[in-house]
Amino acid sequence: MDARITVMDLTIRKFLYGHLKPLHDEVDQMAGAYDLSTGTGRNEFLSFLAHGFCAVETAVERAAPRLIGADVGSRMRRQHLPAIPTIKDVVLETEGEVWGGLYVLEGSRLGGKVIARQTAALAHHPFFKPDPPRHWQGFLEQLTQADERLNDRDGMLRGATSSFEAFVKSPQW
């Protein structure tokens, strides 16, 4: 029996996390560069988030109803960020790519919880409002079902990569 682990033995979460770790770390490093103890730093941080979120959420909202039949409007949070024109359009053409974009958006909620706990001035900002119980777990269940049904990890990875790149290409950097 062959004891090697194949790509399909990995959960979709581990697969995406493993491939996206360098981009995730880069976005975390960029976000961590803001001084959240000052009003200016918090405003710059929220503007940084707005550049990525506006691009990714717009792409997900445009593609999701057509590709996954879902109204994702209730998941969107960009309305709580400064209105800023995006410089990087995100295009999600396949259902797998939409799930990849959603993975980035939903995963950002976990980071938001940490920021809200560490920064009292942002804890009550509507962008960082608490999620319903089991929100992340429910999303992972949906992502896993989509992974099993679609068998399109390359598409999911493309969607997540282009979504992370929307943050990395923020004009503030």
C-alpha positions as CSV (number, residue, x, y, z in Angstrom):
1,M,0.0,0.0,0.0
2,D,1.3,3.5,-0.9
3,A,1.5,5.7,2.1
4,R,2.1,8.9,0.2
5,I,-0.5,11.6,0.6
6,T,-2.1,12.8,-2.7
7,V,-3.6,16.3,-3.3
8,M,-7.1,14.9,-3.1
9,D,-6.3,13.5,0.4
10,L,-6.0,17.0,1.6
11,T,-9.2,18.9,2.7
12,I,-10.0,21.8,0.4
13,R,-9.2,24.1,3.3
14,K,-5.7,22.6,3.7
15,F,-5.2,22.6,0.0
16,L,-6.0,26.3,-0.4
17,Y,-4.2,27.3,2.8
18,G,-1.1,25.5,1.7
19,H,-1.0,27.0,-1.8
20,L,-2.0,30.5,-0.6
21,K,0.1,30.8,2.5
22,P,2.7,33.2,0.8
23,L,0.0,35.5,-0.4
24,H,-1.9,35.3,2.9
25,D,1.3,36.1,4.8
26,E,1.9,39.1,2.5
27,V,-1.6,40.5,3.0
28,D,-1.2,40.0,6.8
29,Q,2.1,41.8,6.7
30,M,0.7,44.7,4.8
31,A,-2.3,44.9,7.1
32,G,-0.1,44.8,10.1
33,A,1.9,47.8,9.0
34,Y,-0.8,50.2,10.0
35,D,-0.8,51.9,13.4
36,L,-4.2,51.0,14.7
37,S,-3.7,53.1,17.8
38,T,-4.2,56.3,15.8
39,G,-7.2,57.6,13.9
40,T,-5.1,58.1,10.8
41,G,-3.7,54.6,11.0
42,R,-7.2,53.1,11.4
43,N,-8.5,55.1,8.5
44,E,-5.6,54.0,6.3
45,F,-6.1,50.4,7.3
46,L,-9.8,50.6,6.5
47,S,-8.9,52.1,3.1
48,F,-6.5,49.3,2.5
49,L,-9.2,46.8,3.2
50,A,-11.6,48.7,1.0
51,H,-9.4,48.3,-2.1
52,G,-9.4,44.5,-1.8
53,F,-12.9,44.0,-0.5
54,C,-14.6,46.2,-3.1
55,A,-12.9,44.3,-6.0
56,V,-13.5,40.8,-4.6
57,E,-17.1,41.3,-3.3
58,T,-18.1,43.0,-6.6
59,A,-16.8,40.0,-8.6
60,V,-18.5,37.5,-6.2
61,E,-21.8,39.3,-6.4
62,R,-21.6,39.5,-10.2
63,A,-20.8,35.8,-10.7
64,A,-22.4,34.0,-7.7
65,P,-26.1,34.1,-8.8
66,R,-25.2,32.9,-12.3
67,L,-22.7,30.2,-11.2
68,I,-23.7,28.9,-7.8
69,G,-27.3,30.1,-7.7
70,A,-26.8,31.9,-4.4
71,D,-27.6,35.4,-3.2
72,V,-24.4,36.3,-1.4
73,G,-25.5,39.8,-0.6
74,S,-25.9,39.1,3.1
75,R,-22.2,38.0,3.3
76,M,-20.9,41.2,1.8
77,R,-19.4,43.9,4.1
78,R,-17.8,46.5,1.8
79,Q,-20.7,48.9,2.5
80,H,-19.0,49.5,5.9
81,L,-15.7,50.5,4.4
82,P,-14.7,53.8,2.7
83,A,-15.9,54.2,-0.9
84,I,-12.7,53.9,-2.9
85,P,-12.3,53.1,-6.6
86,T,-10.5,49.8,-7.1
87,I,-7.4,49.4,-9.2
88,K,-7.5,45.7,-9.6
89,D,-10.6,44.1,-11.2
90,V,-11.2,40.5,-10.0
91,V,-12.8,38.3,-12.6
92,L,-14.4,35.1,-11.4
93,E,-15.6,33.1,-14.5
94,T,-16.2,29.6,-13.1
95,E,-18.0,28.2,-10.1
96,G,-14.7,27.0,-8.6
97,E,-13.3,30.6,-8.9
98,V,-16.3,32.0,-7.1
99,W,-15.7,29.5,-4.2
100,G,-12.1,30.6,-4.2
101,G,-13.1,34.2,-3.9
102,L,-15.6,33.4,-1.1
103,Y,-12.8,31.5,0.7
104,V,-10.8,34.7,0.9
105,L,-13.7,36.8,2.0
106,E,-14.9,34.4,4.6
107,G,-11.4,33.7,5.9
108,S,-10.9,37.4,6.4
109,R,-13.7,37.3,9.0
110,L,-11.4,35.2,11.2
111,G,-8.6,37.9,11.0
112,G,-11.2,40.5,11.7
113,K,-12.1,38.9,14.9
114,V,-8.5,39.1,16.1
115,I,-8.2,42.7,15.1
116,A,-11.5,43.6,16.8
117,R,-10.3,41.9,20.0
118,Q,-6.9,43.7,19.9
119,T,-8.1,47.2,18.9
120,A,-10.9,48.6,21.0
121,A,-11.4,51.5,18.5
122,L,-12.3,49.0,15.8
123,A,-14.2,46.5,17.9
124,H,-17.5,48.3,17.4
125,H,-16.9,49.2,13.7
126,P,-19.7,47.6,11.7
127,F,-17.2,45.9,9.4
128,F,-16.0,43.8,12.3
129,K,-19.4,42.8,13.7
130,P,-19.5,39.3,15.1
131,D,-20.6,36.5,12.8
132,P,-23.5,34.2,13.6
133,P,-22.5,31.1,15.5
134,R,-20.8,28.4,13.4
135,H,-20.5,30.8,10.4
136,W,-17.0,29.7,9.4
137,Q,-17.8,26.0,10.0
138,G,-21.0,26.3,7.8
139,F,-19.0,28.0,5.1
140,L,-16.3,25.2,5.2
141,E,-19.1,22.6,4.9
142,Q,-20.4,24.4,1.8
143,L,-16.9,24.7,0.4
144,T,-16.2,21.0,0.9
145,Q,-19.4,20.1,-0.8
146,A,-18.6,22.3,-3.8
147,D,-15.1,20.8,-3.9
148,E,-16.5,17.2,-4.0
149,R,-19.1,18.2,-6.6
150,L,-16.9,20.3,-8.9
151,N,-13.6,18.6,-8.7
152,D,-12.0,22.0,-9.7
153,R,-9.4,22.8,-7.2
154,D,-7.4,24.6,-9.8
155,G,-10.4,26.9,-10.3
156,M,-10.8,27.5,-6.6
157,L,-7.1,28.3,-6.3
158,R,-7.3,30.7,-9.3
159,G,-10.2,32.5,-7.7
160,A,-8.6,32.7,-4.3
161,T,-5.3,33.9,-5.8
162,S,-6.8,36.7,-7.8
163,S,-8.8,37.7,-4.7
164,F,-5.7,37.9,-2.5
165,E,-3.9,39.8,-5.3
166,A,-6.6,42.5,-5.1
167,F,-5.3,43.3,-1.6
168,V,-1.6,43.0,-2.6
169,K,-2.1,45.5,-5.4
170,S,-3.5,48.2,-3.2
171,P,-2.4,51.6,-4.3
172,Q,-1.2,52.3,-0.8
173,W,1.7,49.9,-1.4
